[in-house]
Amino acid sequence: MAAYKARLKAFEDTLNNERIDLKTLRKLCFNGCPFEHGYRSTCWKILLNYLPLDVSQWKEILEKQRNLYTHFVHEMIVEPGTKASAGSQADDHPLNPNPDSNWGAFFKDNDMLLQIDKDCRRLCPDLFFFQKATEYPCKEIIHADSRVETLRKRVEHCVLHSETLKVDRFGKSNMIASRRKTSEEYSLLPDGQEAHWEVVERILFIYAKLNPGQGYVQGMNEILGPIYYTFASDPRNEWKEFAEADSFFCFTNLMAEIRDIFIKTLDLDAVCGIGSMMASFTSKLKEKDEFLYNRIKELDLKPQYYAFRWLTLLLSQEFPLPDVLRIWDSLFADDKRFDFLICICCAMLMILRDEIINEDFPTVMKLVQNFQTSKVDLQRVLSKAVDIR
């Protein structure tokens, strides 16, 4: 307890300086950020280059960025949603081939939105947080007098209703409206409330609209989720209120770093991106434990089967959320964060060494694809990763 209090005091002293000592902060965060007093929330904003080291600039920068995000919401969701509700696209035919057609852009966005919606609804299914109502919904959208078509309703309109071709016994064809059953049922909050997953959906939709060359890629929700959870759980209301905007910019900064490994997911032979990172991973494993490396090669257990997901999603699928937050403390704090990520992945395999050596392919495959089931202590993994580095 005394040691923990001393750590809290060290964070307090570091963050209360007029200028943050980045080297000291990195060292503290690498060993884990406390949740108390919003320390993790603040530290991540600094480590992800959202907040500068000069604390006197924070107020101005936060105000500027949060206002900018509000502008994005209005331009990309509120205005189009208002037009959709008012039926103002009536003068533009849905089959208009013009690339500048409002309907063309609308349909294209819908395809992307459907995937975002599907992924966000099932975000962290073992944690009820994302299904709960946020204390700070977008008032411009959910206000009782609002005439904005929300993303939720937009999805309902384009997913749950479809036209089905019905052929009767006389061979006559008719188009009938039908309500499509989805494979998973989700409870929705009443109008006037927004669940946290809906906030995540809005962030991802705006990000994709602002980055048309990249768009939305499946798995981005798993990167944004822990960031948003951390900011939206900040014990300080004055910070929690702006979790959405702050999460957007921190996510954008992080995606700028992992862009190559994230969107080259189908190009495993690329000299950069995920192919290169998996090559570095296997090379590191061979260097640190050649016997284990050869056994994995003998089993024909290709890194594409497991390490692909470990690396692209920063291990967010391999551990429960509290452990993911702890891992990301170290990753964000490390100035060579992706090198340390590779070390963690090697540590995970080396801790499973006996099982990998003694078991057959199906058993080992199941083990590495479901690392959580091994119930390995996280601290053991991180300590091993430090030794590997």
Phi, psi and chi 1 to 4 in degrees:
 res  aa     phi    psi   chi1   chi2   chi3   chi4
   1 MET       -  -42.0  179.0   62.6   76.5      -
   2 ALA   -63.4  -39.5      -      -      -      -
   3 ALA   -65.6  -39.1      -      -      -      -
   4 TYR   -67.4  -40.9 -170.6   70.4      -      -
   5 LYS   -61.7  -36.8  -73.0 -176.5  177.3  179.6
   6 ALA   -65.8  -37.7      -      -      -      -
   7 ARG   -65.2  -42.9  -85.0 -174.2   56.2   73.0
   8 LEU   -60.1  -40.5  -71.2  177.4      -      -
   9 LYS   -65.4  -37.6 -175.7   65.1  164.8   59.1
  10 ALA   -64.6  -41.5      -      -      -      -
  11 PHE   -65.4  -43.1  -87.7   92.5      -      -
  12 GLU   -59.5  -47.5  179.2 -175.6   -2.6      -
  13 ASP   -62.8  -41.2  -67.1  -16.9      -      -
  14 THR   -67.5  -42.8  -58.6      -      -      -
  15 LEU   -80.7  -14.4  -65.9  173.1      -      -
  16 ASN   -91.6   -0.2  -78.0  -16.4      -      -
  17 ASN   -74.9  154.2  -72.4  -34.2      -      -
  18 GLU   -65.4  -29.3  -67.3 -177.9    2.5      -
  19 ARG  -131.9  128.1 -176.3  173.5 -178.6   82.4
  20 ILE   -74.5  130.4  -54.2  -63.8      -      -
  21 ASP   -82.2  102.7 -175.2  -36.9      -      -
  22 LEU   -63.0  -37.8 -174.3   57.9      -      -
  23 LYS   -62.9  -44.2 -176.2  176.0 -179.4 -179.5
  24 THR   -65.7  -42.4  -60.3      -      -      -
  25 LEU   -63.4  -43.5 -175.0   69.0      -      -
  26 ARG   -58.7  -43.3  -74.4 -172.1 -174.0  -82.2
  27 LYS   -63.7  -43.3 -174.9  175.9 -179.8  179.9
  28 LEU   -65.0  -46.4  -74.6  170.5      -      -
  29 CYS   -69.6  -30.9  -66.7      -      -      -
  30 PHE   -59.5  -31.4 -173.2   82.8      -      -
  31 ASN   -91.4    9.0  -67.6  -44.9      -      -
  32 GLY   110.0  131.0      -      -      -      -
  33 CYS   -93.3  133.3  -61.5      -      -      -
  34 PRO   -71.1  149.2  -10.6   25.1      -      -
  35 PHE   -79.1  -29.3  172.5   76.6      -      -
  36 GLU   -53.0  143.3  -73.2   89.1  -15.7      -
  37 HIS    60.8   15.1  -48.2  -60.7      -      -
  38 GLY    71.7   22.5      -      -      -      -
  39 TYR   -61.6  -42.8  -72.7  149.0      -      -
  40 ARG   -63.2  -44.2  171.9  175.4  -79.7  139.2
  41 SER   -57.5  -46.1  174.1      -      -      -
  42 THR   -67.8  -44.3  -58.0      -      -      -
  43 CYS   -63.7  -42.2  -69.6      -      -      -
  44 TRP   -62.6  -37.9  -78.5   18.8      -      -
  45 LYS   -62.7  -35.4  -69.9  179.8  176.8   74.8
  46 ILE   -74.3  -47.9  -61.9  169.5      -      -
  47 LEU   -66.5  -25.6  -63.7  172.7      -      -
  48 LEU   -95.2   15.4  -68.8  173.7      -      -
  49 ASN    62.6   32.2  -58.9  -49.3      -      -
  50 TYR   -92.2  -41.9  179.0   48.4      -      -
  51 LEU  -104.2  135.8  -70.3  178.6      -      -
  52 PRO   -77.0  169.6   30.5  -35.7      -      -
  53 LEU   -73.2  -24.7  -60.1 -179.9      -      -
  54 ASP   -81.3  105.3 -174.0  -12.8      -      -
  55 VAL   -63.5  -28.5  177.5      -      -      -
  56 SER   -64.2  -17.5   66.0      -      -      -
  57 GLN   -90.4   -9.2  -61.9  177.7   10.0      -
  58 TRP   -59.4  -48.4  -74.2    9.7      -      -
  59 LYS   -58.6  -47.2 -177.4  177.8  179.3 -179.1
  60 GLU   -65.0  -44.3  179.3 -177.3   -6.3      -
  61 ILE   -66.6  -44.0  -72.3  176.4      -      -
  62 LEU   -62.1  -43.6  -72.5  172.7      -      -
  63 GLU   -62.1  -43.2 -175.9  176.1   -6.0      -
  64 LYS   -64.1  -48.7  176.1 -176.4  175.7 -177.6
  65 GLN   -68.9  -39.2  -63.7  -61.9   86.5      -
  66 ARG   -67.2  -37.0  -70.3  163.7  177.5  173.9
  67 ASN   -66.8  -37.4  -73.4  -22.3      -      -
  68 LEU   -63.3  -43.0  177.5   59.8      -      -
  69 TYR   -64.5  -39.4 -178.5   76.2      -      -
  70 THR   -59.3  -38.2  -60.7      -      -      -
  71 HIS   -63.6  -41.9  170.7   73.8      -      -
  72 PHE   -59.8  -45.7  -69.5  154.5      -      -
  73 VAL   -60.0  -44.7  171.4      -      -      -
  74 HIS   -65.3  -44.1 -172.0   83.2      -      -
  75 GLU   -71.4  -38.4  179.3 -177.3  -11.1      -
  76 MET  -102.1  -14.5  -63.3  173.8 -157.5      -
  77 ILE  -126.1  -50.9  -64.3  179.0      -      -
  78 VAL   -66.5  -51.8  174.8      -      -      -
  79 GLU   -63.5  -49.9  -72.1 -175.2    3.8      -
  80 PRO   -62.8  -35.9  -22.9   34.6      -      -
  81 GLY   -67.0  -35.3      -      -      -      -
  82 THR   -68.0  -42.6  -56.8      -      -      -
  83 LYS   -64.8  -39.6  -69.1  177.7 -179.1  178.0
  84 ALA   -63.9  -42.4      -      -      -      -
  85 SER   -66.4  -33.1  -66.3      -      -      -
  86 ALA   -84.8   -7.4      -      -      -      -
  87 GLY    69.3   30.5      -      -      -      -
  88 SER   -75.4   -2.8   61.1      -      -      -
  89 GLN   -89.4    7.1  -69.1  174.6  -32.3      -
  90 ALA   -60.5  -26.8      -      -      -      -
  91 ASP   -82.9    1.1   59.1  -21.6      -      -
  92 ASP  -121.5  113.3 -177.9   14.5      -      -
  93 HIS   -70.3  138.6 -164.5  -82.1      -      -
  94 PRO   -57.4  -25.8  -25.8   34.5      -      -
  95 LEU   -95.4   10.5  -61.1 -178.1      -      -
  96 ASN   -59.7  118.2 -174.9  -11.6      -      -
  97 PRO   -77.2   -8.0   31.3  -36.3      -      -
  98 ASN   -59.0  125.4 -169.5  -34.3      -      -
  99 PRO   -61.3  -20.3   20.1  -31.7      -      -
 100 ASP   -89.9    6.0  -63.9  -33.3      -      -
 101 SER   -61.6  134.4  163.6      -      -      -
 102 ASN   -60.3  -39.1  -68.5  -29.1      -      -
 103 TRP   -66.4  -38.1  -82.6  107.5      -      -
 104 GLY   -60.6  -45.9      -      -      -      -
 105 ALA   -65.3  -37.4      -      -      -      -
 106 PHE   -62.5  -47.2 -175.8   79.9      -      -
 107 PHE   -66.2  -38.6  -70.4  141.1      -      -
 108 LYS   -63.8  -43.5 -175.6  177.7  179.9 -179.6
 109 ASP   -64.2  -35.6  -73.5  -11.0      -      -
 110 ASN   -61.5  -41.4  -80.9   -5.9      -      -
 111 ASP   -58.7  -43.8  -69.6  -21.1      -      -
 112 MET   -68.4  -42.3  172.5 -179.4   67.8      -
 113 LEU   -63.9  -36.3 -179.6   57.4      -      -
 114 LEU   -59.6  -41.4  -69.6  176.3      -      -
 115 GLN   -71.3  -41.7 -173.2   60.8   60.4      -
 116 ILE   -59.3  -46.5  -64.7  174.9      -      -
 117 ASP   -60.6  -45.6 -175.5   82.9      -      -
 118 LYS   -60.7  -43.3 -179.3  179.9  177.5 -179.0
 119 ASP   -70.7  -39.4  -68.3  -14.5      -      -
 120 CYS   -72.6  -33.6  -71.1      -      -      -
 121 ARG   -62.2  -30.9  -74.4  173.7 -175.1 -100.4
 122 ARG  -105.2   19.8   61.1 -169.4 -179.1 -168.4
 123 LEU   -66.4  127.9 -174.8   61.6      -      -
 124 CYS    45.1   65.5  -64.3      -      -      -
 125 PRO   -60.9  -23.2   22.5  -33.2      -      -
 126 ASP   -82.4   -4.2  -63.6  -27.7      -      -
 127 LEU  -118.7  125.7 -169.8   70.2      -      -
 128 PHE   -75.8  -13.9 -175.2   62.5      -      -
 129 PHE   -49.5  -48.0  170.7   82.5      -      -
 130 PHE   -72.2  -15.1  -72.5   98.8      -      -
 131 GLN   -90.1  -14.2  -55.9  -57.6  -41.8      -
 132 LYS   -75.9  159.3  -69.3 -165.1  -50.6 -177.7
 133 ALA   -76.8  136.4      -      -      -      -
 134 THR   -75.8  148.2  172.9      -      -      -
 135 GLU   -75.4  -16.6  -60.9  173.7   54.9      -
 136 TYR  -128.3   68.3  -57.7  100.0      -      -
 137 PRO   -71.3  167.3   28.8  -35.8      -      -
 138 CYS   -76.0  102.9 -178.2      -      -      -
 139 LYS   -61.3  -33.1  -63.8  178.0 -178.7  177.7
 140 GLU   -65.0  -23.6 -160.8  170.4    5.9      -
 141 ILE   -96.4  -43.8  -67.4  175.6      -      -
 142 ILE   -95.7   -2.8   59.7   92.3      -      -
 143 HIS   -57.0  144.4 -167.6  -86.5      -      -
 144 ALA   -56.0  -34.1      -      -      -      -
 145 ASP   -88.6    0.5  -65.0  -28.1      -      -
 146 SER   -68.9  139.2  173.9      -      -      -
 147 ARG  -111.1   27.1  -64.8  175.3 -179.1  -96.2
 148 VAL   -90.1  131.4  178.6      -      -      -
 149 GLU   -77.8  112.3 -179.9 -175.9   57.3      -
 150 THR   -70.7  163.1   64.9      -      -      -
 151 LEU   -60.9  -36.7  -65.8 -176.8      -      -
 152 ARG   -59.9  -47.8 -178.8 -151.6  -61.5 -179.4
 153 LYS   -69.9  -33.2  -69.8 -178.6  177.9  177.6
 154 ARG   -63.1  -40.9 -178.6  168.7  168.6  179.3
 155 VAL   -66.2  -43.1  167.4      -      -      -
 156 GLU   -58.5  -39.4  -71.0  173.4   -5.2      -
 157 HIS   -67.8  -39.1  -70.3  160.1      -      -
 158 CYS   -95.7   -9.6   61.3      -      -      -
 159 VAL  -106.9  -50.6  174.4      -      -      -
 160 LEU   -76.7  -17.7  -62.6  178.4      -      -
 161 HIS  -115.8  128.1  -68.3   84.7      -      -
 162 SER  -142.7  167.4   63.2      -      -      -
 163 GLU  -105.6  133.5  -77.4 -166.4  -33.6      -
 164 THR  -118.6  135.8  -56.3      -      -      -
 165 LEU   -81.0  119.0 -179.9   65.5      -      -
 166 LYS  -110.7  128.3 -178.9 -177.8  179.1 -179.2
 167 VAL  -113.4  120.1 -179.5      -      -      -
 168 ASP   -83.1 -178.7   62.8   20.1      -      -
 169 ARG   -71.6  -11.5   60.4  178.8  177.2  169.1
 170 PHE   -94.8    3.0  -60.3  109.4      -      -
 171 GLY    85.1    8.0      -      -      -      -
 172 LYS   -84.8  131.6 -174.9  177.7  179.7 -179.7
 173 SER   -96.9  139.3  -61.1      -      -      -
 174 ASN  -139.5  141.3  -67.5  -65.0      -      -
 175 MET   -91.5  121.0  -65.8  -60.0  -65.3      -
 176 ILE  -122.6  147.4   62.4  169.4      -      -
 177 ALA   -79.9  136.6      -      -      -      -
 178 SER  -138.1  156.8   67.9      -      -      -
 179 ARG  -100.9  114.9 -175.2  174.1  177.5   85.2
 180 ARG   -77.8  131.1 -173.0 -172.6  -51.3  166.7
 181 LYS   -80.3  131.2  -67.5  -76.3 -172.6 -178.5
 182 THR   -88.6  154.9   54.4      -      -      -
 183 SER   -70.5  -22.2   59.1      -      -      -
 184 GLU  -128.8  137.6  -62.6  171.1  -79.3      -
 185 GLU  -103.6  134.7  -66.3  -66.5  -24.6      -
 186 TYR  -127.0  136.4  -60.7   92.0      -      -
 187 SER   -78.3  136.0   59.3      -      -      -
 188 LEU  -107.4  145.2  -67.8  175.5      -      -
 189 LEU   -75.0  154.9  -64.2  175.1      -      -
 190 PRO   -66.8  161.6   23.3  -33.9      -      -
 191 ASP   -56.5  141.4  -70.2  -18.0      -      -
 192 GLY   100.6   -8.2      -      -      -      -
 193 GLN  -127.5  154.1  -66.3 -175.9  -14.1      -
 194 GLU  -129.8  133.5  -77.7 -171.9  -37.2      -
 195 ALA   -79.7  159.2      -      -      -      -
 196 HIS   -61.4  -33.0  -72.8  -68.9      -      -
 197 TRP   -64.9  -28.9   69.4  -99.7      -      -
 198 GLU   -70.1  -33.2  -66.6 -175.8   79.9      -
 199 VAL   -66.6  -44.1  180.0      -      -      -
 200 VAL   -60.6  -41.1  173.9      -      -      -
 201 GLU   -59.6  -43.7  176.4  179.5   72.0      -
 202 ARG   -64.4  -42.2 -176.9  160.8   54.5 -119.2
 203 ILE   -59.9  -47.0  -64.8  171.3      -      -
 204 LEU   -67.1  -37.2  -70.5  171.6      -      -
 205 PHE   -63.5  -45.1 -177.8   74.9      -      -
 206 ILE   -65.7  -42.2  -69.1  173.4      -      -
 207 TYR   -58.8  -45.7  175.2   82.4      -      -
 208 ALA   -64.4  -38.9      -      -      -      -
 209 LYS   -65.2  -35.2  -69.6  -79.2  -72.4  178.4
 210 LEU   -80.6  -14.2  -71.6  171.5      -      -
 211 ASN  -127.1   65.6  -65.3  -88.0      -      -
 212 PRO   -62.4  -26.2   23.8  -34.2      -      -
 213 GLY   -69.3  -24.2      -      -      -      -
 214 GLN  -107.9  -43.1  178.9 -177.1   23.0      -
 215 GLY    65.7 -154.8      -      -      -      -
 216 TYR   -99.0  132.8  173.4   74.0      -      -
 217 VAL  -118.7  133.6  179.6      -      -      -
 218 GLN   -53.6  134.1  -90.5 -168.5  -75.4      -
 219 GLY   108.2  -19.6      -      -      -      -
 220 MET   -60.3  -31.7  -74.5 -177.9  176.2      -
 221 ASN   -62.0  -31.9   59.1  -49.9      -      -
 222 GLU   -74.5  -22.7  -54.3  -67.7  -10.2      -
 223 ILE   -82.4  -42.5  -59.5  -65.3      -      -
 224 LEU   -72.7  -35.4  174.4   57.5      -      -
 225 GLY   -50.9  -54.5      -      -      -      -
 226 PRO   -63.4  -33.3  -26.2   36.6      -      -
 227 ILE   -66.0  -49.9  -64.9  173.9      -      -
 228 TYR   -63.1  -41.5  174.1   75.0      -      -
 229 TYR   -58.1  -43.8  172.3   82.8      -      -
 230 THR   -62.7  -45.3  -62.6      -      -      -
 231 PHE   -74.0  -36.8  -64.4  171.7      -      -
 232 ALA   -77.3  -10.9      -      -      -      -
 233 SER  -103.0    7.2  -57.9      -      -      -
 234 ASP   -58.6  128.1 -163.8  -48.7      -      -
 235 PRO   -67.5  -12.2   23.5  -33.0      -      -
 236 ARG   -93.8  115.1  -57.3  163.4  -62.9  178.3
 237 ASN   -60.1  -34.0  -71.5  -27.2      -      -
 238 GLU   -68.3  -18.8   65.6  -87.1   20.3      -
 239 TRP   -95.7  -40.9  -72.6   82.1      -      -
 240 LYS   -61.1  -33.2 -178.6  163.2   59.2  174.0
 241 GLU   -58.3  -30.3  179.4 -179.8   -3.0      -
 242 PHE  -109.5   27.0  -60.4  100.0      -      -
 243 ALA   -59.0  -36.6      -      -      -      -
 244 GLU   -64.2  -52.2  180.0  176.4  -12.6      -
 245 ALA   -64.5  -45.1      -      -      -      -
 246 ASP   -63.2  -38.5  -64.8  -14.5      -      -
 247 SER   -64.8  -39.8  -64.7      -      -      -
 248 PHE   -57.6  -49.0  169.6   81.3      -      -
 249 PHE   -72.9  -36.2  -71.6  106.9      -      -
 250 CYS   -67.8  -40.2  -74.1      -      -      -
 251 PHE   -62.6  -43.4  171.0   73.8      -      -
 252 THR   -60.3  -42.7  -61.5      -      -      -
 253 ASN   -65.6  -40.9  -70.8  -10.5      -      -
 254 LEU   -67.4  -41.4 -179.7   57.6      -      -
 255 MET   -63.3  -30.5  -75.6  -54.5  -56.8      -
 256 ALA   -63.1  -29.8      -      -      -      -
 257 GLU   -81.5  -38.7  -66.2 -174.5   43.2      -
 258 ILE  -102.6   10.2   66.5  175.9      -      -
 259 ARG   -52.6  -47.5 -178.0 -175.9  178.8   93.8
 260 ASP   -63.3  -44.1  -75.4  -16.2      -      -
 261 ILE   -75.5  -20.0   69.8  167.8      -      -
 262 PHE   -86.7  -41.8 -151.6   86.9      -      -
 263 ILE   -96.4   -5.4   65.5  173.6      -      -
 264 LYS   -95.5   34.1  -70.2 -178.2  178.5  -69.6
 265 THR   -66.2  -19.3   51.5      -      -      -
 266 LEU  -103.0    0.1  -61.0  179.1      -      -
 267 ASP  -112.7   75.2 -169.2    2.5      -      -
 268 LEU   -73.2  -14.2  -58.6  178.8      -      -
 269 ASP   -97.9    5.5  -62.1  -37.2      -      -
 270 ALA   -66.3  148.7      -      -      -      -
 271 VAL   -74.3  -16.9  -65.2      -      -      -
 272 CYS  -127.1  173.7   61.7      -      -      -
 273 GLY    87.1 -157.0      -      -      -      -
 274 ILE   -66.6  -34.0 -173.6   59.8      -      -
 275 GLY   -60.8  -45.6      -      -      -      -
 276 SER   -64.9  -38.0  175.3      -      -      -
 277 MET   -69.4  -38.4 -160.4  164.2 -173.2      -
 278 MET   -68.0  -33.5  -75.4 -161.8  -66.3      -
 279 ALA   -64.5  -40.3      -      -      -      -
 280 SER   -64.8  -37.2  -62.0      -      -      -
 281 PHE   -63.2  -49.0  161.3   67.1      -      -
 282 THR   -67.2  -34.2   53.5      -      -      -
 283 SER   -65.5  -41.9  176.7      -      -      -
 284 LYS   -64.7  -41.9  176.1   68.6   74.0  172.9
 285 LEU   -63.1  -42.1 -179.2   63.8      -      -
 286 LYS   -62.5  -39.5 -177.3  178.1 -179.1  179.7
 287 GLU   -65.3  -39.1  173.8 -168.2  -19.0      -
 288 LYS   -90.6  -28.3  -63.3  -61.1  178.9  178.6
 289 ASP  -154.1   82.9 -167.2  -27.6      -      -
 290 GLU   -66.1  -34.1 -171.1  167.4    1.3      -
 291 PHE   -62.4  -45.9 -173.3   87.0      -      -
 292 LEU   -64.5  -40.3  178.2   61.0      -      -
 293 TYR   -58.6  -46.2  165.9   82.8      -      -
 294 ASN   -66.4  -36.4  -72.2  -30.2      -      -
 295 ARG   -64.9  -41.8  172.3   56.2 -179.6  163.8
 296 ILE   -64.5  -38.0  -69.5  174.5      -      -
 297 LYS   -67.0  -39.7 -166.7  172.8 -178.5  179.5
 298 GLU   -62.0  -38.4  178.2 -173.8  -24.3      -
 299 LEU   -73.9  -10.3  -72.3  170.3      -      -
 300 ASP    60.4   38.8 -162.6   25.9      -      -
 301 LEU   -89.8   87.2 -169.8   67.2      -      -
 302 LYS   -71.0  144.9  -66.8  180.0  172.1   58.9
 303 PRO   -61.5  -22.9   20.3  -32.2      -      -
 304 GLN   -60.4  -25.6  -68.3   93.4  -43.8      -
 305 TYR   -74.7  -23.5  -60.3  155.1      -      -
 306 TYR  -143.1  -47.9   60.3   97.5      -      -
 307 ALA   -68.5  -25.8      -      -      -      -
 308 PHE   -53.2  -49.1  175.9   88.1      -      -
 309 ARG   -72.4  -40.0 -173.7  177.9   72.4 -174.5
 310 TRP   -55.4  -45.8  -67.6    3.7      -      -
 311 LEU   -79.3  -44.0  -65.5  167.0      -      -
 312 THR   -68.5  -34.6   54.1      -      -      -
 313 LEU  -101.1   12.5  -60.1 -175.1      -      -
 314 LEU    52.9   38.4  -51.0 -176.1      -      -
 315 LEU    67.5   14.6  -62.2  170.6      -      -
 316 SER   -68.9  -15.9   60.5      -      -      -
 317 GLN  -100.1   -6.1  -69.4  -79.6  -78.7      -
 318 GLU   -98.6  -11.3  -44.2  -46.1  -43.7      -
 319 PHE  -137.2  157.2  -64.5   89.0      -      -
 320 PRO   -64.6  156.0   20.1  -30.5      -      -
 321 LEU   -52.6  -44.1 -175.6   58.3      -      -
 322 PRO   -57.8  -36.9  -26.3   36.4      -      -
 323 ASP   -72.8  -35.0  -74.1   -7.8      -      -
 324 VAL   -61.2  -43.1  172.2      -      -      -
 325 LEU   -60.6  -40.6  -57.6 -177.4      -      -
 326 ARG   -67.3  -40.4  172.2   61.5 -169.3   88.5
 327 ILE   -63.4  -42.4  -68.7  170.2      -      -
 328 TRP   -69.0  -26.3  -73.6   15.2      -      -
 329 ASP   -54.2  -47.3  -72.7  -19.4      -      -
 330 SER   -72.2  -41.4  -65.5      -      -      -
 331 LEU   -63.2  -46.8  -72.4 -178.0      -      -
 332 PHE   -67.5  -31.2  -66.2  164.7      -      -
 333 ALA   -77.6  -24.2      -      -      -      -
 334 ASP   -81.3  127.1 -161.2  -56.6      -      -
 335 ASP   -70.4  -13.5   57.0   -9.5      -      -
 336 LYS  -119.5   58.0  -63.6 -179.2  179.0  178.0
 337 ARG   -58.8  -32.8   62.9 -173.5   57.4  157.3
 338 PHE   -80.9  -24.4  -58.0  114.8      -      -
 339 ASP   -66.9  -40.1  -70.9  -14.9      -      -
 340 PHE   -70.1  -32.2 -171.1   61.6      -      -
 341 LEU   -59.8  -42.8  174.7   61.3      -      -
 342 ILE   -62.0  -39.3  -72.4  172.8      -      -
 343 CYS   -64.0  -38.9  -67.5      -      -      -
 344 ILE   -64.4  -42.4  -64.0  176.0      -      -
 345 CYS   -63.4  -40.7  -66.4      -      -      -
 346 CYS   -63.4  -40.9  -71.3      -      -      -
 347 ALA   -61.3  -39.0      -      -      -      -
 348 MET   -60.6  -42.9  -69.1  163.0   64.8      -
 349 LEU   -70.2  -40.2  -71.0 -177.5      -      -
 350 MET   -68.1  -30.4  -67.5  167.9   72.4      -
 351 ILE   -70.1  -28.6  -73.2  173.6      -      -
 352 LEU   -92.3   16.3  -60.8  176.6      -      -
 353 ARG   -52.0  -50.5 -168.8  176.5 -164.0  -86.2
 354 ASP   -60.9  -44.4  -69.3  -15.7      -      -
 355 GLU   -65.1  -40.9  -69.1   90.3  -22.9      -
 356 ILE   -64.7  -39.1  -66.0  173.4      -      -
 357 ILE   -71.8  -36.9  -69.9  172.8      -      -
 358 ASN   -98.1  -16.6  -63.9  -44.8      -      -
 359 GLU  -100.3  168.5  -60.1  -68.0  -12.3      -
 360 ASP   -87.3  176.3   58.7    7.2      -      -
 361 PHE   -58.0  -50.2  175.1   84.8      -      -
 362 PRO   -59.9  -39.1  -23.7   34.8      -      -
 363 THR   -67.5  -43.8  -56.8      -      -      -
 364 VAL   -67.6  -40.5  175.0      -      -      -
 365 MET   -59.2  -46.4  173.1   68.6   82.0      -
 366 LYS   -61.9  -37.2 -175.2  176.4  179.9 -179.9
 367 LEU   -66.9  -47.0 -162.9   60.1      -      -
 368 VAL   -76.6  -24.2  -63.3      -      -      -
 369 GLN   -84.7  -11.2  -71.6 -171.4  -25.3      -
 370 ASN  -135.2   62.5  -59.7  -83.9      -      -
 371 PHE   -60.4  -30.3 -171.4   81.1      -      -
 372 GLN   -57.4  -32.6  -78.2 -165.4   52.2      -
 373 THR   -67.9  -18.9   60.0      -      -      -
 374 SER   -74.5  -16.3   61.9      -      -      -
 375 LYS    53.1   40.9  -62.9 -178.4  179.3  179.6
 376 VAL   -78.3  136.7  175.5      -      -      -
 377 ASP   -64.5  130.1  179.1   63.4      -      -
 378 LEU   -61.2  -39.9  175.6   61.7      -      -
 379 GLN   -61.3  -33.0 -166.6   53.3   49.3      -
 380 ARG   -65.8  -40.5 -177.4 -176.7  173.1 -162.0
 381 VAL   -64.3  -45.5  175.1      -      -      -
 382 LEU   -67.6  -39.0  -68.6  175.3      -      -
 383 SER   -63.5  -41.1  -64.1      -      -      -
 384 LYS   -64.9  -38.6 -174.6   70.5  174.9  177.1
 385 ALA   -64.3  -39.2      -      -      -      -
 386 VAL   -64.2  -40.5  171.4      -      -      -
 387 ASP   -63.2  -40.6  -69.0  -18.6      -      -
 388 ILE   -63.3  -40.3  -68.4  172.5      -      -
 389 ARG   -70.1      - -171.7  178.0   61.1  168.8
